[in-house]
Amino acid sequence: MKVGKIVNLLSGASYERLQGAIDTSNLRQKVIANNIANADTPNFKRSDVSFESMLEQEMDRNSSSLIGNRTDSRHFYIGPKSGSMVSPQVTTDETTVYNNNLNNVDMDKEMSQLAQNQLKYNALIQQLNHDIKMKRVVVEGR
């Protein structure tokens, strides 16, 4: 099977959400690694990635609304615009101080979040691989 066919099979809202979650996990990995790398840097303030709660709010907002089917680009949107994706946001905690050097990185918390993020990432990749495998089975007729 050619890559182009697989890419076409991986379209739709569920794959967009899955891709968004994988991208967020990658971003979260970078942010946590930056926090760990700067654990001893004076005046450094840790950052965090917000995504899951924002995605949940967006999905709740979309599920309770009527959404019209646009058959022409000139048609008006009815309900929330389809394809509106939530983007992860990196926030910096400027309010707390954890160390004497005015740094707020708690190494135990960061390592815990790193492990949790790795588990989520692995689960997301397994889900993506399973979905691709199921699509291939359908296309190839096995």
C-alpha atoms as one frame of an Amber mdcrd trajectory, in Angstrom:
protein
   0.000   0.000   0.000   1.310   3.436  -0.875   1.823   6.107   1.759  -0.638
   8.428   0.036  -3.441   5.918   0.512  -2.628   5.558   4.207  -2.614   9.330
   4.661  -6.061   9.556   3.038  -7.331   6.853   5.370  -6.097   8.814   8.355
  -8.411  11.742   8.007 -11.319  12.812  10.113 -11.938  14.285  13.520 -10.715
  11.280  15.523  -7.353  11.211  13.728  -6.987  14.970  14.064  -7.546  14.643
  17.813  -5.100  11.758  18.012  -2.492  13.727  16.061  -3.095  16.737  18.298
  -2.596  14.597  21.401   0.650  13.132  20.002   1.937  16.604  19.095   1.019
  17.832  22.567   2.869  14.930  24.155   5.962  15.821  22.114   5.690  19.460
  23.198   5.180  18.426  26.819   8.324  16.261  26.625  10.348  19.289  25.480
   8.891  21.553  28.171   9.543  19.046  30.969  13.073  18.407  29.691  13.674
  22.179  29.720  12.386  22.386  33.297  14.707  19.557  34.378  17.685  21.088
  32.559  17.130  24.378  34.399  16.465  22.900  37.848  19.522  24.661  39.291
  19.259  27.885  37.292  18.636  30.870  39.582  15.300  32.651  39.042  14.124
  30.049  36.477  10.354  29.507  36.455   8.962  26.166  35.335   6.560  25.836
  32.416   3.682  23.475  31.787   1.540  22.489  28.796  -2.246  22.849  28.922
  -4.216  20.804  26.420  -6.451  18.045  27.783  -8.821  20.291  29.737  -9.111
  22.705  26.796  -9.832  19.810  24.404 -12.491  18.449  26.744 -14.183  21.858
  26.926 -14.122  22.176  23.133 -15.553  18.688  22.646 -18.324  19.358  25.194
 -19.133  22.623  23.452 -19.252  20.937  20.039 -21.268  17.898  21.125 -24.144
  19.954  22.552 -24.621  22.046  19.397 -26.310  21.522  16.094 -23.757  21.366
  13.280 -24.830  22.016   9.710 -23.391  20.180   6.706 -21.692  22.575   4.277
 -21.816  21.337   0.696 -20.413  24.567  -0.737 -17.721  26.919   0.558 -20.153
  29.826   0.144 -22.591  28.347   2.671 -22.814  29.745   6.186 -21.573  27.739
   9.147 -24.293  26.355  11.366 -22.945  25.662  14.824 -19.243  25.555  15.639
 -16.872  25.537  12.702 -15.863  21.992  11.892 -12.176  21.283  12.090 -11.540
  23.827  14.807  -8.691  22.252  16.706  -7.519  23.150  20.149  -3.845  24.038
  20.330  -1.666  23.273  23.334  -0.549  26.273  25.334   2.693  26.579  27.266
   2.241  28.483  30.504   4.908  29.639  32.940   4.328  29.552  36.706   5.623
  32.920  37.893   3.885  32.817  41.283   5.686  30.077  43.200   9.177  29.650
  44.593  10.498  26.214  45.538  14.232  26.715  46.056  16.368  29.343  47.813
  17.580  30.571  44.425  13.987  31.630  43.531  13.634  28.644  41.192  10.343
  26.721  41.301  11.338  23.393  39.692  10.535  20.363  41.849  12.670  17.572
  40.384  10.473  14.762  41.796   7.348  16.307  40.273   9.071  16.839  36.919
  10.321  13.247  36.779   6.839  11.992  37.666   5.285  14.094  34.901   7.960
  12.889  32.485   7.076   9.248  33.209   3.342   9.975  32.954   3.843  11.750
  29.630   5.883   8.823  28.286   3.094   6.386  29.187   0.495   8.586  27.467
   2.676   8.938  24.377   3.183   5.169  24.144  -0.568   4.574  24.472  -1.314
   7.145  21.753   1.214   5.574  19.373  -0.216   2.108  20.059  -3.707   3.435
  19.275  -2.490   5.015  16.041  -0.703   1.819  15.001  -3.822  -0.238  15.767
  -6.025   2.111  13.728  -3.623   1.967  10.778  -3.500  -1.817  10.989  -7.314
  -2.054  11.004  -7.577   0.282   8.017  -5.012  -1.787   6.122  -6.941  -4.981
   6.872 -10.084  -3.389   5.462  -8.373  -2.007   2.344  -6.413  -5.176   1.599
  -9.401  -7.405   2.297  -7.714  -9.768   4.717
